[in-house]
Amino acid sequence: MAPGVEPRQQVQEQKEANARLSRRNGALDAEVRDLKQGFEAIEERARYELGLIKQDEIFFQVVPPPPSPGPGGR
């Protein structure tokens, strides 16, 4: 305890500090979630639109068979 400071006052000051830190933690948590979702969206677009893959991944491309010629076709 700091000399000359009432225990109740110390408790109140600590509660206020805790509340500030809790708000800050909430803001940081929201920022982390936004960054993760943003990164996931970028990764998804890179994969599907540009065909990019991660290091150590194996890419398989499934090619549909060519259409068979219909009656009278070659």
BELPE-V20513 format. One record per residue. N is the residue number from 0. RES is the residue in three letters. PHI is phi in whole degrees, -180 to 180 (NA if undefined). OMEGA is omega in whole degrees, 0 to 359 (999 if undefined). D_CENTER is the distance of its C-alpha to the mean C-alpha in whole Angstrom. Layout:
# BELPE-V20513
[[N | RES | PHI | OMEGA | D_CENTER] [N | RES | PHI | OMEGA | D_CENTER]]
This chain:
# BELPE-V20513
[[0 | MET | NA | 176 | 42] [1 | ALA | -76 | 180 | 43] [2 | PRO | -65 | 176 | 47] [3 | GLY | 83 | 180 | 48] [4 | VAL | -111 | 180 | 45] [5 | GLU | -66 | 177 | 45] [6 | PRO | -58 | 179 | 43] [7 | ARG | -64 | 179 | 42] [8 | GLN | -66 | 178 | 41] [9 | GLN | -62 | 179 | 39] [10 | VAL | -63 | 180 | 37] [11 | GLN | -64 | 179 | 36] [12 | GLU | -63 | 180 | 35] [13 | GLN | -68 | 177 | 33] [14 | LYS | -62 | 179 | 31] [15 | GLU | -65 | 178 | 31] [16 | ALA | -63 | 179 | 29] [17 | ASN | -62 | 180 | 27] [18 | ALA | -64 | 178 | 26] [19 | ARG | -61 | 181 | 25] [20 | LEU | -67 | 178 | 23] [21 | SER | -65 | 177 | 21] [22 | ARG | -63 | 179 | 20] [23 | ARG | -64 | 178 | 19] [24 | ASN | -61 | 178 | 17] [25 | GLY | -62 | 179 | 15] [26 | ALA | -66 | 178 | 15] [27 | LEU | -65 | 178 | 13] [28 | ASP | -62 | 179 | 11] [29 | ALA | -64 | 180 | 10] [30 | GLU | -65 | 179 | 9] [31 | VAL | -62 | 179 | 7] [32 | ARG | -62 | 179 | 5] [33 | ASP | -62 | 180 | 6] [34 | LEU | -65 | 179 | 5] [35 | LYS | -65 | 180 | 2] [36 | GLN | -66 | 178 | 3] [37 | GLY | -64 | 179 | 6] [38 | PHE | -65 | 180 | 6] [39 | GLU | -63 | 179 | 6] [40 | ALA | -67 | 178 | 9] [41 | ILE | -64 | 180 | 10] [42 | GLU | -62 | 180 | 11] [43 | GLU | -61 | 179 | 12] [44 | ARG | -64 | 179 | 14] [45 | ALA | -63 | 181 | 15] [46 | ARG | -71 | 188 | 16] [47 | TYR | -83 | 183 | 18] [48 | GLU | -91 | 184 | 20] [49 | LEU | -110 | 179 | 20] [50 | GLY | 72 | 181 | 21] [51 | LEU | -78 | 177 | 19] [52 | ILE | -130 | 179 | 18] [53 | LYS | -82 | 176 | 17] [54 | GLN | -60 | 179 | 19] [55 | ASP | 72 | 173 | 21] [56 | GLU | -91 | 176 | 21] [57 | ILE | -110 | 183 | 24] [58 | PHE | -98 | 174 | 24] [59 | PHE | -118 | 177 | 26] [60 | GLN | -113 | 179 | 28] [61 | VAL | -96 | 182 | 30] [62 | VAL | -105 | 179 | 32] [63 | PRO | -68 | 179 | 34] [64 | PRO | -66 | 180 | 38] [65 | PRO | -67 | 180 | 40] [66 | PRO | -63 | 179 | 42] [67 | SER | -77 | 180 | 45] [68 | PRO | -68 | 180 | 48] [69 | GLY | -79 | 178 | 50] [70 | PRO | -60 | 180 | 54] [71 | GLY | 82 | 179 | 56] [72 | GLY | -84 | 182 | 53] [73 | ARG | -92 | 999 | 53]]
